[in-house]
């Protein structure tokens, strides 16, 4: 993720340390029950490599799924998903290392007890931390907003309403006032007069850093309307960064708290600079390996599921085709043919041509609504992924006819074609189903964020969140 999140490192360190302590407690209890306290030390030293693998595997999987990060919502479902993924990775690591050494690294009984105790402690501590400790003011990140205009008010609303743990508390809004050279700092009432609103501080340009220090802020958001307001302030802002305060520009704010890159803040120079860190060839190779590996892993289940779906679709309309094939725009503008189970009435586009499907579209059949709700109509796209036309995670592939219209109306729309389109993606889980030009513009902002922050870790988190939609038919997250 963005380097602007350095102020979150203390949270990552805290949770990772507690994680390791829970694992250590699980190991001690497991060895004590199965082996006995008398030989605990000897057994632990003999099996030390195996326990090191387990600790690293669990912590790495928790980090990858975002269990230590700002983005994790404090829902019980997300906690259980992270726990299940961590246990799966830990067991796989033990299995692989045991096979490589042709002997069991750890006893199954000890391992089971250790992971069971760890799981109970992990879930209890997570619930306690997220639902109690991270809500306390003493652990809240103190935030100051530099500015008093529309941007500052928008940032205030964003920070106050975003679902974060630990929470962020806006303690002041700072207005740079060139007329305060003789009286450098003036306090006034809160901007809207409401209880609990942040204080408003007017200060001279030379006293911005001193004001932020006096407030003991962890984060400072730059939300001025004009760059001229920061004349003589930039050097102080850079000094604050070196002192440990995270100073975020308007674009950083959108990335950190909104998970998107606003188009009104993007230009050619930003794209040139950002593209330097978009994707490395090694990341793309690992991404392709993960795509093929996961497709092969789920292929037996997918074949059975596809057969059942095909029978149901065929029985509801004997003469209609089971599959729906359509041209889509792939990586670097290459057109490919996508495959889906038919969810609309036959000939639904004969009169209207290529148009967006809307919510509660009357052209969708009763079976089609069920398939779309659980995204079962997209099972055939696993073949597109295996062939390399698509990836598991990426921007949604669009129809060539619509791309021609969208690129004329939305700036930088075709930047999303620099990576393979995906079965699911950051925009798909962060924004509801879109059927308008405005929706396409909003989803592009999420796609640009994904391009800038593309990583295997982010892909795994997107896949895990997508499972929530597939398993429970829930709407995509909007945060």
C-alpha positions as a Markdown table, in Angstrom:
| # | Residue | x | y | z |
|---|---|---|---|---|
| 1 | Unk | 0.0 | 0.0 | 0.0 |
| 2 | Unk | 0.9 | 3.6 | -0.2 |
| 3 | Unk | 3.9 | 4.8 | 1.7 |
| 4 | Unk | 1.8 | 7.6 | 3.1 |
| 5 | Unk | 0.4 | 5.1 | 5.6 |
| 6 | Unk | 3.6 | 5.1 | 7.8 |
| 7 | Unk | 1.6 | 6.3 | 10.8 |
| 8 | Unk | -0.2 | 2.9 | 10.8 |
| 9 | Unk | 3.0 | 0.9 | 11.4 |
| 10 | Unk | 2.4 | 1.0 | 15.2 |
| 11 | Unk | -1.0 | -0.6 | 14.7 |
| 12 | Unk | 0.6 | -3.4 | 12.6 |
| 13 | Unk | 3.3 | -3.9 | 15.2 |
| 14 | Unk | 0.8 | -4.1 | 18.0 |
| 15 | Unk | -1.5 | -6.7 | 16.3 |
| 16 | Unk | 1.4 | -8.8 | 15.0 |
| 17 | Unk | 3.0 | -8.9 | 18.5 |
| 18 | Unk | -0.3 | -10.0 | 20.0 |
| 19 | Unk | -0.6 | -12.6 | 17.3 |
| 20 | Unk | 2.8 | -14.0 | 18.1 |
| 21 | Unk | 1.9 | -14.1 | 21.8 |
| 22 | Unk | -1.3 | -16.0 | 21.1 |
| 23 | Unk | 0.6 | -18.5 | 19.0 |
| 24 | Unk | 3.2 | -19.0 | 21.7 |
| 25 | Unk | 0.4 | -19.6 | 24.3 |
| 26 | Unk | -1.1 | -22.2 | 21.9 |
| 27 | Unk | 2.2 | -23.9 | 21.5 |
| 28 | Unk | 2.8 | -24.1 | 25.3 |
| 29 | Unk | -0.7 | -25.5 | 26.0 |
| 30 | Unk | -0.5 | -28.0 | 23.1 |
| 31 | Unk | 2.9 | -29.3 | 24.2 |
| 32 | Unk | 1.9 | -29.4 | 27.9 |
| 33 | Unk | -1.3 | -31.5 | 27.2 |
| 34 | Unk | 0.2 | -33.9 | 24.7 |
| 35 | Unk | 3.9 | -34.2 | 25.8 |
| 36 | Unk | 4.0 | -33.0 | 29.4 |
| 37 | Unk | 5.6 | -30.2 | 31.2 |
| 38 | Unk | 8.7 | -32.2 | 32.1 |
| 39 | Unk | 9.9 | -32.7 | 28.5 |
| 40 | Unk | 8.4 | -29.5 | 27.1 |
| 41 | Unk | 11.8 | -27.8 | 26.6 |
| 42 | Unk | 13.4 | -30.7 | 24.9 |
| 43 | Unk | 10.5 | -31.3 | 22.5 |
| 44 | Unk | 10.2 | -27.6 | 21.7 |
| 45 | Unk | 13.9 | -27.3 | 20.8 |
| 46 | Unk | 13.7 | -30.4 | 18.6 |
| 47 | Unk | 10.7 | -29.2 | 16.7 |
| 48 | Unk | 11.7 | -25.5 | 16.7 |
| 49 | Unk | 11.9 | -25.2 | 12.8 |
| 50 | Unk | 8.4 | -26.4 | 12.5 |
| 51 | Unk | 7.0 | -23.9 | 15.0 |
| 52 | Unk | 9.0 | -21.1 | 13.2 |
| 53 | Unk | 7.3 | -22.1 | 9.9 |
| 54 | Unk | 3.9 | -22.1 | 11.6 |
| 55 | Unk | 4.4 | -18.6 | 13.1 |
| 56 | Unk | 5.7 | -17.1 | 9.9 |
| 57 | Unk | 2.9 | -18.7 | 7.8 |
| 58 | Unk | 0.1 | -17.5 | 10.1 |
| 59 | Unk | 1.5 | -14.0 | 10.4 |
| 60 | Unk | 2.2 | -13.7 | 6.7 |
| 61 | Unk | -1.3 | -14.9 | 5.8 |
| 62 | Unk | -2.8 | -12.5 | 8.4 |
| 63 | Unk | -0.8 | -9.6 | 6.9 |
| 64 | Unk | -1.8 | -10.6 | 3.3 |
| 65 | Unk | -5.5 | -10.7 | 4.1 |
| 66 | Unk | -5.3 | -7.3 | 5.8 |
| 67 | Unk | -5.8 | -8.5 | 9.4 |
| 68 | Unk | -3.2 | -6.1 | 10.7 |
| 69 | Unk | -4.3 | -3.2 | 8.4 |
| 70 | Unk | -6.5 | -0.2 | 8.4 |
| 71 | Unk | -8.8 | -1.5 | 5.7 |
| 72 | Unk | -10.2 | -4.4 | 7.8 |
| 73 | Unk | -13.8 | -3.8 | 8.9 |
| 74 | Unk | -14.4 | -4.9 | 12.4 |
| 75 | Unk | -17.1 | -7.4 | 11.4 |
| 76 | Unk | -17.2 | -11.0 | 12.8 |
| 77 | Unk | -17.4 | -12.3 | 9.2 |
| 78 | Unk | -14.2 | -10.7 | 8.2 |
| 79 | Unk | -12.5 | -11.9 | 11.3 |
| 80 | Unk | -13.6 | -15.5 | 10.6 |
| 81 | Unk | -12.5 | -15.3 | 7.0 |
| 82 | Unk | -9.0 | -14.1 | 8.1 |
| 83 | Unk | -8.9 | -16.9 | 10.7 |
| 84 | Unk | -9.9 | -19.6 | 8.1 |
| 85 | Unk | -7.3 | -18.4 | 5.6 |
| 86 | Unk | -4.6 | -18.3 | 8.2 |
| 87 | Unk | -5.3 | -21.8 | 9.4 |
| 88 | Unk | -5.4 | -23.1 | 5.8 |
| 89 | Unk | -2.0 | -21.6 | 5.0 |
| 90 | Unk | -0.5 | -22.9 | 8.2 |
| 91 | Unk | -1.6 | -26.4 | 7.6 |
| 92 | Unk | -0.4 | -26.3 | 4.0 |
| 93 | Unk | 3.0 | -25.1 | 5.1 |
| 94 | Unk | 3.3 | -28.0 | 7.6 |
| 95 | Unk | 2.2 | -30.4 | 4.9 |
| 96 | Unk | 4.7 | -29.1 | 2.3 |
| 97 | Unk | 7.6 | -29.1 | 4.7 |
| 98 | Unk | 6.7 | -32.5 | 6.0 |
| 99 | Unk | 6.6 | -33.9 | 2.4 |
| 100 | Unk | 9.9 | -32.2 | 1.6 |
| 101 | Unk | 11.7 | -33.7 | 4.6 |
| 102 | Unk | 9.9 | -37.1 | 4.4 |
| 103 | Unk | 9.0 | -36.9 | 8.1 |
| 104 | Unk | 6.4 | -35.1 | 10.2 |
| 105 | Unk | 7.8 | -31.7 | 11.3 |
| 106 | Unk | 5.2 | -31.5 | 14.1 |
| 107 | Unk | 2.9 | -34.0 | 15.7 |
| 108 | Unk | -0.7 | -33.8 | 14.6 |
| 109 | Unk | -2.0 | -33.8 | 18.1 |
| 110 | Unk | 0.2 | -31.0 | 19.4 |
| 111 | Unk | -0.3 | -29.0 | 16.2 |
| 112 | Unk | -4.1 | -29.3 | 16.5 |
| 113 | Unk | -4.2 | -28.2 | 20.1 |
| 114 | Unk | -1.8 | -25.3 | 19.5 |
| 115 | Unk | -3.9 | -24.0 | 16.6 |
| 116 | Unk | -7.1 | -24.5 | 18.5 |
| 117 | Unk | -5.9 | -22.5 | 21.5 |
| 118 | Unk | -4.4 | -19.9 | 19.2 |
| 119 | Unk | -7.7 | -19.5 | 17.4 |
| 120 | Unk | -9.8 | -19.0 | 20.5 |
| 121 | Unk | -7.3 | -16.4 | 21.9 |
| 122 | Unk | -7.0 | -14.7 | 18.5 |
| 123 | Unk | -10.7 | -14.3 | 18.0 |
| 124 | Unk | -11.4 | -13.1 | 21.6 |
| 125 | Unk | -8.5 | -10.6 | 21.5 |
| 126 | Unk | -9.6 | -9.3 | 18.1 |
| 127 | Unk | -13.2 | -8.7 | 19.3 |
| 128 | Unk | -11.9 | -7.0 | 22.4 |
| 129 | Unk | -9.4 | -4.8 | 20.6 |
| 130 | Unk | -11.7 | -3.8 | 17.7 |
| 131 | Unk | -14.9 | -3.4 | 19.7 |
| 132 | Unk | -13.5 | -1.7 | 22.8 |
| 133 | Unk | -9.9 | -0.6 | 22.8 |
| 134 | Unk | -9.8 | 0.9 | 19.3 |
| 135 | Unk | -12.9 | 3.0 | 20.2 |
| 136 | Unk | -11.1 | 4.8 | 23.0 |
| 137 | Unk | -10.0 | 8.3 | 22.6 |
| 138 | Unk | -6.5 | 7.5 | 24.0 |
| 139 | Unk | -5.8 | 5.2 | 21.0 |
| 140 | Unk | -7.5 | 7.4 | 18.4 |
| 141 | Unk | -5.3 | 8.9 | 15.7 |
| 142 | Unk | -5.4 | 12.7 | 16.2 |
| 143 | Unk | -6.0 | 14.5 | 12.9 |
| 144 | Unk | -5.6 | 18.2 | 11.9 |
| 145 | Unk | -7.1 | 19.5 | 8.7 |
| 146 | Unk | -5.3 | 22.4 | 7.0 |
| 147 | Unk | -8.0 | 24.5 | 5.3 |
| 148 | Unk | -11.5 | 25.8 | 5.9 |
| 149 | Unk | -13.2 | 25.6 | 2.5 |
| 150 | Unk | -15.2 | 22.9 | 0.7 |
| 151 | Unk | -12.3 | 20.5 | 0.5 |
| 152 | Unk | -11.7 | 20.7 | 4.2 |
| 153 | Unk | -15.3 | 20.2 | 5.1 |
| 154 | Unk | -15.4 | 17.2 | 2.7 |
| 155 | Unk | -12.3 | 15.7 | 4.4 |
| 156 | Unk | -13.9 | 16.3 | 7.8 |
| 157 | Unk | -17.0 | 14.4 | 6.8 |
| 158 | Unk | -14.9 | 11.6 | 5.3 |
| 159 | Unk | -12.7 | 11.1 | 8.3 |
| 160 | Unk | -15.6 | 11.3 | 10.8 |
| 161 | Unk | -17.7 | 8.7 | 8.9 |
| 162 | Unk | -15.1 | 6.2 | 7.5 |
| 163 | Unk | -15.2 | 2.9 | 9.2 |
| 164 | Unk | -11.7 | 2.6 | 10.6 |
| 165 | Unk | -10.0 | 0.8 | 13.6 |
| 166 | Unk | -8.5 | 2.6 | 15.4 |
| 167 | Unk | -10.7 | 5.5 | 14.8 |
| 168 | Unk | -9.5 | 8.9 | 13.7 |
| 169 | Unk | -10.4 | 12.0 | 15.6 |
| 170 | Unk | -10.3 | 15.4 | 14.0 |
| 171 | Unk | -9.0 | 17.8 | 16.7 |
| 172 | Unk | -8.7 | 21.0 | 14.7 |
| 173 | Unk | -9.1 | 22.8 | 11.4 |
| 174 | Unk | -6.2 | 25.1 | 10.8 |
| 175 | Unk | -6.6 | 28.2 | 8.6 |
| 176 | Unk | -3.5 | 29.9 | 7.3 |
| 177 | Unk | -4.0 | 33.7 | 7.7 |
| 178 | Unk | -1.4 | 36.0 | 6.2 |
| 179 | Unk | -2.6 | 38.9 | 8.3 |
| 180 | Unk | -1.6 | 37.3 | 11.7 |
| 181 | Unk | 2.1 | 38.1 | 11.6 |
| 182 | Unk | 2.0 | 40.0 | 14.9 |
| 183 | Unk | -0.5 | 37.6 | 16.6 |
| 184 | Unk | 0.5 | 34.3 | 15.2 |
| 185 | Unk | -2.3 | 32.0 | 16.6 |
| 186 | Unk | -5.9 | 32.7 | 17.3 |
| 187 | Unk | -8.5 | 30.2 | 18.5 |
| 188 | Unk | -12.2 | 30.4 | 17.5 |
| 189 | Unk | -15.3 | 28.3 | 17.9 |
| 190 | Unk | -15.9 | 25.2 | 15.9 |
| 191 | Unk | -16.8 | 25.7 | 12.3 |
| 192 | Unk | -20.5 | 24.6 | 12.6 |
| 193 | Unk | -21.1 | 25.3 | 16.3 |
| 194 | Unk | -22.0 | 21.7 | 17.1 |
| 195 | Unk | -20.8 | 19.9 | 20.2 |
| 196 | Unk | -17.8 | 17.7 | 19.5 |
| 197 | Unk | -16.8 | 19.5 | 16.3 |
| 198 | Unk | -13.1 | 20.3 | 16.0 |
| 199 | Unk | -11.7 | 23.7 | 17.0 |
| 200 | Unk | -10.9 | 26.2 | 14.4 |
| 201 | Unk | -7.4 | 27.8 | 14.6 |
| 202 | Unk | -6.2 | 30.7 | 12.6 |
| 203 | Unk | -2.4 | 31.0 | 12.5 |
| 204 | Unk | 0.3 | 32.7 | 10.6 |
| 205 | Unk | 2.2 | 30.8 | 7.8 |
| 206 | Unk | 5.3 | 30.6 | 10.0 |
| 207 | Unk | 3.5 | 28.9 | 12.9 |
| 208 | Unk | 1.7 | 26.0 | 11.1 |
| 209 | Unk | 4.2 | 23.3 | 12.3 |
| 210 | Unk | 4.2 | 24.7 | 15.8 |
| 211 | Unk | 0.4 | 24.5 | 15.9 |
| 212 | Unk | 0.4 | 20.9 | 14.7 |
| 213 | Unk | 3.0 | 20.0 | 17.3 |
| 214 | Unk | 1.0 | 21.6 | 20.1 |
| 215 | Unk | -2.0 | 19.5 | 19.1 |
| 216 | Unk | 0.0 | 16.3 | 19.3 |
| 217 | Unk | -1.3 | 15.3 | 15.9 |
| 218 | Unk | -0.5 | 12.0 | 14.2 |
| 219 | Unk | -2.0 | 13.0 | 10.8 |
| 220 | Unk | -2.4 | 16.2 | 8.9 |
| 221 | Unk | -4.6 | 16.5 | 5.9 |
| 222 | Unk | -3.9 | 19.3 | 3.3 |
| 223 | Unk | -7.2 | 20.6 | 2.1 |
| 224 | Unk | -6.6 | 24.2 | 1.0 |
| 225 | Unk | -8.5 | 25.5 | -2.0 |
| 226 | Unk | -5.5 | 27.2 | -3.7 |
| 227 | Unk | -1.8 | 26.3 | -3.6 |
| 228 | Unk | -1.1 | 30.0 | -2.9 |
| 229 | Unk | -2.4 | 29.5 | 0.6 |
| 230 | Unk | 0.6 | 27.3 | 1.4 |
| 231 | Unk | 3.2 | 29.9 | 0.5 |
| 232 | Unk | 6.0 | 29.6 | 3.1 |
| 233 | Unk | 4.4 | 26.4 | 4.6 |
| 234 | Unk | 5.8 | 23.6 | 2.4 |
| 235 | Unk | 9.1 | 23.5 | 4.2 |
| 236 | Unk | 7.3 | 23.1 | 7.6 |
| 237 | Unk | 5.1 | 20.3 | 6.2 |
| 238 | Unk | 8.2 | 18.4 | 5.0 |
| 239 | Unk | 9.8 | 18.9 | 8.5 |
| 240 | Unk | 6.6 | 17.5 | 10.1 |
| 241 | Unk | 6.9 | 14.3 | 7.9 |
| 242 | Unk | 10.5 | 13.8 | 9.1 |
| 243 | Unk | 9.2 | 14.2 | 12.7 |
| 244 | Unk | 6.7 | 11.4 | 12.3 |
| 245 | Unk | 3.5 | 13.2 | 11.4 |
| 246 | Unk | 1.8 | 11.8 | 8.3 |
| 247 | Unk | 1.1 | 14.8 | 6.0 |
| 248 | Unk | -1.4 | 13.8 | 3.3 |
| 249 | Unk | -2.2 | 15.7 | 0.2 |
| 250 | Unk | -5.8 | 15.7 | -1.2 |
| 251 | Unk | -4.9 | 12.8 | -3.5 |
| 252 | Unk | -3.3 | 10.9 | -0.6 |
| 253 | Unk | -6.5 | 11.4 | 1.4 |
| 254 | Unk | -8.7 | 9.9 | -1.3 |
| 255 | Unk | -6.3 | 6.9 | -1.6 |
| 256 | Unk | -5.9 | 6.2 | 2.1 |
| 257 | Unk | -9.5 | 6.8 | 3.3 |
| 258 | Unk | -11.5 | 6.2 | 0.1 |
| 259 | Unk | -9.4 | 3.6 | -1.8 |
| 260 | Unk | -9.6 | 5.5 | -5.1 |
| 261 | Unk | -7.8 | 8.1 | -7.2 |
| 262 | Unk | -10.1 | 11.0 | -8.0 |
| 263 | Unk | -10.0 | 11.9 | -11.7 |
| 264 | Unk | -10.1 | 15.6 | -11.0 |
| 265 | Unk | -6.8 | 15.3 | -9.3 |
| 266 | Unk | -5.1 | 13.2 | -12.0 |
| 267 | Unk | -3.1 | 14.6 | -14.9 |
| 268 | Unk | -0.5 | 13.2 | -17.4 |
| 269 | Unk | 2.4 | 13.9 | -15.1 |
| 270 | Unk | 0.8 | 12.0 | -12.2 |
| 271 | Unk | 0.1 | 9.0 | -14.5 |
| 272 | Unk | 3.8 | 9.1 | -15.7 |
| 273 | Unk | 5.1 | 9.2 | -12.1 |
| 274 | Unk | 2.6 | 6.6 | -10.8 |
| 275 | Unk | 3.3 | 4.2 | -13.7 |
| 276 | Unk | 6.8 | 3.8 | -12.5 |
| 277 | Unk | 5.5 | 1.7 | -9.6 |
| 278 | Unk | 2.4 | 0.3 | -11.3 |
| 279 | Unk | 3.5 | -3.3 | -12.0 |
| 280 | Unk | 6.7 | -5.2 | -12.1 |
| 281 | Unk | 7.2 | -8.2 | -14.5 |
| 282 | Unk | 7.7 | -10.4 | -11.5 |
| 283 | Unk | 4.4 | -9.4 | -9.9 |
| 284 | Unk | 2.6 | -10.1 | -13.2 |
| 285 | Unk | 4.2 | -13.6 | -13.4 |
| 286 | Unk | 3.2 | -14.4 | -9.9 |
| 287 | Unk | -0.3 | -13.1 | -10.6 |
| 288 | Unk | -0.6 | -15.4 | -13.6 |
| 289 | Unk | 0.7 | -18.4 | -11.6 |
| 290 | Unk | -1.9 | -17.7 | -8.9 |
| 291 | Unk | -4.6 | -17.5 | -11.6 |
| 292 | Unk | -3.8 | -20.8 | -13.2 |
| 293 | Unk | -3.2 | -22.5 | -9.8 |
| 294 | Unk | -6.5 | -21.4 | -8.3 |
| 295 | Unk | -8.4 | -22.3 | -11.5 |
| 296 | Unk | -7.0 | -25.8 | -11.5 |
| 297 | Unk | -7.7 | -26.1 | -7.8 |
| 298 | Unk | -11.4 | -25.3 | -8.1 |
| 299 | Unk | -11.9 | -26.9 | -11.5 |
| 300 | Unk | -13.5 | -30.2 | -10.2 |
| 301 | Unk | -16.1 | -28.3 | -8.3 |
| 302 | Unk | -16.5 | -25.8 | -11.1 |
| 303 | Unk | -17.2 | -28.6 | -13.6 |
| 304 | Unk | -19.9 | -30.2 | -11.4 |
| 305 | Unk | -21.4 | -26.8 | -10.7 |
| 306 | Unk | -21.4 | -25.7 | -14.3 |
| 307 | Unk | -23.1 | -29.0 | -15.3 |
| 308 | Unk | -26.0 | -28.4 | -12.8 |
| 309 | Unk | -26.4 | -24.7 | -13.9 |
| 310 | Unk | -26.4 | -25.7 | -17.6 |
| 311 | Unk | -29.2 | -28.2 | -16.9 |
| 312 | Unk | -31.3 | -25.7 | -15.0 |
| 313 | Unk | -30.8 | -23.0 | -17.7 |
| 314 | Unk | -31.7 | -25.5 | -20.5 |
| 315 | Unk | -34.8 | -26.8 | -18.7 |
| 316 | Unk | -36.2 | -23.3 | -18.3 |
| 317 | Unk | -35.9 | -22.6 | -22.0 |
| 318 | Unk | -35.4 | -25.8 | -24.1 |
| 319 | Unk | -34.8 | -24.0 | -27.4 |
| 320 | Unk | -32.7 | -21.2 | -26.1 |
| 321 | Unk | -28.9 | -21.5 | -25.8 |
| 322 | Unk | -27.3 | -22.2 | -22.5 |
| 323 | Unk | -24.3 | -20.0 | -22.9 |
| 324 | Unk | -24.0 | -16.4 | -23.8 |
| 325 | Unk | -20.9 | -15.3 | -25.7 |
| 326 | Unk | -19.8 | -11.7 | -26.2 |
| 327 | Unk | -16.8 | -9.7 | -27.3 |
| 328 | Unk | -14.9 | -7.8 | -24.6 |
| 329 | Unk | -11.9 | -5.5 | -24.5 |
| 330 | Unk | -8.8 | -7.1 | -22.9 |
| 331 | Unk | -5.3 | -6.1 | -22.1 |
| 332 | Unk | -3.7 | -3.5 | -24.4 |
| 333 | Unk | -7.0 | -3.2 | -26.3 |
| 334 | Unk | -7.0 | -6.8 | -27.5 |
| 335 | Unk | -10.6 | -8.0 | -28.2 |
| 336 | Unk | -11.5 | -11.5 | -26.9 |
| 337 | Unk | -14.7 | -13.4 | -26.5 |
| 338 | Unk | -16.1 | -13.9 | -23.0 |
| 339 | Unk | -18.4 | -16.8 | -21.9 |
| 340 | Unk | -21.2 | -16.7 | -19.5 |
| 341 | Unk | -24.4 | -18.6 | -18.7 |
| 342 | Unk | -27.4 | -17.0 | -20.3 |
| 343 | Unk | -29.3 | -14.9 | -17.8 |
| 344 | Unk | -31.4 | -12.8 | -20.2 |
| 345 | Unk | -34.3 | -13.7 | -22.5 |
| 346 | Unk | -33.1 | -14.8 | -25.9 |
| 347 | Unk | -32.7 | -11.9 | -28.3 |
| 348 | Unk | -32.7 | -9.3 | -25.5 |
| 349 | Unk | -30.3 | -7.0 | -27.3 |
| 350 | Unk | -31.8 | -7.5 | -30.8 |
| 351 | Unk | -33.5 | -4.1 | -30.7 |
| 352 | Unk | -31.4 | -2.0 | -28.3 |
| 353 | Unk | -27.9 | -3.2 | -29.2 |
| 354 | Unk | -25.1 | -2.8 | -26.7 |
| 355 | Unk | -26.4 | -1.2 | -23.5 |
| 356 | Unk | -25.7 | -1.5 | -19.8 |
| 357 | Unk | -27.7 | -3.9 | -17.8 |
| 358 | Unk | -29.6 | -2.0 | -15.1 |
| 359 | Unk | -30.7 | -3.2 | -11.6 |
| 360 | Unk | -33.9 | -5.2 | -11.8 |
| 361 | Unk | -33.5 | -5.4 | -15.6 |
| 362 | Unk | -36.8 | -6.8 | -17.0 |
| 363 | Unk | -34.7 | -8.7 | -19.7 |
| 364 | Unk | -33.3 | -10.9 | -17.0 |
| 365 | Unk | -35.0 | -14.3 | -16.4 |
| 366 | Unk | -36.0 | -15.6 | -13.0 |
| 367 | Unk | -33.2 | -18.1 | -13.0 |
| 368 | Unk | -30.9 | -15.4 | -14.3 |
| 369 | Unk | -31.5 | -13.2 | -11.3 |
| 370 | Unk | -30.5 | -16.0 | -9.0 |
| 371 | Unk | -27.3 | -16.7 | -11.0 |
| 372 | Unk | -26.4 | -13.0 | -11.1 |
| 373 | Unk | -27.0 | -12.5 | -7.3 |
| 374 | Unk | -24.5 | -15.2 | -6.5 |
| 375 | Unk | -22.4 | -14.5 | -9.6 |
| 376 | Unk | -22.8 | -18.1 | -10.8 |
| 377 | Unk | -23.4 | -16.9 | -14.4 |
| 378 | Unk | -19.6 | -16.1 | -14.5 |
| 379 | Unk | -18.4 | -19.6 | -13.8 |
| 380 | Unk | -17.5 | -20.2 | -17.5 |
| 381 | Unk | -15.1 | -17.3 | -17.3 |
| 382 | Unk | -12.7 | -19.5 | -15.5 |
| 383 | Unk | -11.9 | -20.8 | -19.0 |
| 384 | Unk | -11.1 | -17.3 | -20.1 |
| 385 | Unk | -8.7 | -17.0 | -17.1 |
| 386 | Unk | -7.1 | -20.3 | -17.9 |
| 387 | Unk | -6.5 | -19.2 | -21.5 |
| 388 | Unk | -4.9 | -15.9 | -20.3 |
| 389 | Unk | -7.5 | -13.5 | -21.6 |
| 390 | Unk | -8.6 | -12.6 | -18.1 |
| 391 | Unk | -7.2 | -12.7 | -14.6 |
| 392 | Unk | -9.0 | -13.5 | -11.3 |
| 393 | Unk | -8.6 | -9.9 | -10.2 |
| 394 | Unk | -8.6 | -6.8 | -12.4 |
| 395 | Unk | -10.8 | -4.1 | -14.0 |
| 396 | Unk | -14.2 | -5.3 | -15.3 |
| 397 | Unk | -13.9 | -6.2 | -19.1 |
| 398 | Unk | -16.1 | -3.8 | -21.1 |
| 399 | Unk | -17.7 | -4.2 | -24.5 |
| 400 | Unk | -15.7 | -2.5 | -27.4 |
| 401 | Unk | -18.7 | -0.5 | -28.4 |
| 402 | Unk | -19.1 | 1.0 | -24.9 |
| 403 | Unk | -15.3 | 1.6 | -24.6 |
| 404 | Unk | -15.4 | 3.8 | -27.7 |
| 405 | Unk | -18.1 | 5.9 | -26.1 |
| 406 | Unk | -16.5 | 6.0 | -22.6 |
| 407 | Unk | -13.0 | 7.0 | -23.7 |
| 408 | Unk | -14.4 | 10.1 | -25.4 |
| 409 | Unk | -16.3 | 11.2 | -22.3 |
| 410 | Unk | -14.1 | 10.0 | -19.4 |
| 411 | Unk | -10.4 | 11.0 | -19.3 |
| 412 | Unk | -7.8 | 8.3 | -19.0 |
| 413 | Unk | -10.4 | 5.6 | -19.3 |
| 414 | Unk | -8.2 | 3.3 | -21.3 |
| 415 | Unk | -5.5 | 3.3 | -18.7 |
| 416 | Unk | -7.4 | 0.3 | -17.2 |
| 417 | Unk | -6.4 | -1.7 | -20.2 |
| 418 | Unk | -2.8 | -1.8 | -19.1 |
| 419 | Unk | -3.5 | -4.9 | -17.0 |
| 420 | Unk | -5.7 | -8.0 | -17.8 |
| 421 | Unk | -9.4 | -7.6 | -17.0 |
| 422 | Unk | -10.7 | -9.6 | -14.0 |
| 423 | Unk | -13.5 | -11.8 | -12.9 |
| 424 | Unk | -13.6 | -9.7 | -9.8 |
| 425 | Unk | -11.8 | -6.5 | -8.9 |
| 426 | Unk | -11.3 | -3.6 | -6.5 |
| 427 | Unk | -14.0 | -1.5 | -8.2 |
| 428 | Unk | -16.4 | -4.4 | -8.3 |
| 429 | Unk | -16.3 | -4.9 | -4.5 |
| 430 | Unk | -16.1 | -1.2 | -3.6 |
| 431 | Unk | -18.8 | 0.2 | -5.8 |
| 432 | Unk | -22.3 | -1.1 | -6.6 |
| 433 | Unk | -23.3 | -2.4 | -10.1 |
| 434 | Unk | -23.0 | 0.6 | -12.4 |
| 435 | Unk | -25.3 | 1.4 | -15.4 |
| 436 | Unk | -24.5 | 5.0 | -16.1 |
| 437 | Unk | -21.7 | 7.2 | -17.4 |
| 438 | Unk | -21.3 | 8.6 | -13.8 |
| 439 | Unk | -20.9 | 5.0 | -12.5 |
| 440 | Unk | -18.2 | 4.2 | -15.0 |
| 441 | Unk | -16.3 | 7.3 | -14.0 |
| 442 | Unk | -16.6 | 6.5 | -10.3 |
| 443 | Unk | -15.4 | 2.9 | -11.0 |
| 444 | Unk | -12.5 | 4.1 | -13.0 |
| 445 | Unk | -11.2 | 6.0 | -9.9 |
| 446 | Unk | -11.2 | 2.6 | -8.0 |
| 447 | Unk | -9.5 | 0.9 | -11.0 |
| 448 | Unk | -6.7 | 3.6 | -11.0 |
| 449 | Unk | -6.2 | 2.9 | -7.4 |
| 450 | Unk | -5.8 | -0.8 | -8.1 |
| 451 | Unk | -3.4 | -0.2 | -10.9 |
| 452 | Unk | -1.2 | 1.9 | -8.6 |
| 453 | Unk | -1.3 | -0.5 | -5.7 |
| 454 | Unk | -1.4 | -3.8 | -7.5 |
| 455 | Unk | 0.1 | -6.6 | -5.5 |
| 456 | Unk | -0.6 | -10.3 | -4.7 |
| 457 | Unk | -1.6 | -9.3 | -1.2 |
| 458 | Unk | -4.3 | -7.0 | -2.5 |
| 459 | Unk | -5.5 | -9.6 | -5.0 |
| 460 | Unk | -5.9 | -12.1 | -2.2 |
| 461 | Unk | -7.9 | -9.7 | -0.1 |
| 462 | Unk | -10.2 | -8.9 | -3.1 |
| 463 | Unk | -10.8 | -12.6 | -3.7 |
| 464 | Unk | -11.7 | -13.2 | 0.0 |
| 465 | Unk | -14.1 | -10.3 | -0.1 |
| 466 | Unk | -15.6 | -11.6 | -3.3 |
| 467 | Unk | -16.3 | -14.9 | -1.6 |
| 468 | Unk | -18.7 | -13.1 | 0.7 |
| 469 | Unk | -20.7 | -12.1 | -2.3 |
| 470 | Unk | -20.6 | -15.5 | -3.8 |
| 471 | Unk | -21.5 | -17.4 | -0.6 |
| 472 | Unk | -24.1 | -15.1 | 0.8 |
| 473 | Unk | -25.3 | -13.1 | -2.2 |
| 474 | Unk | -24.5 | -9.8 | -0.4 |
| 475 | Unk | -24.2 | -6.5 | -2.2 |
| 476 | Unk | -20.7 | -5.1 | -2.9 |
| 477 | Unk | -19.1 | -3.0 | -0.2 |
| 478 | Unk | -19.3 | 0.8 | -0.4 |
| 479 | Unk | -16.8 | 2.5 | 1.8 |
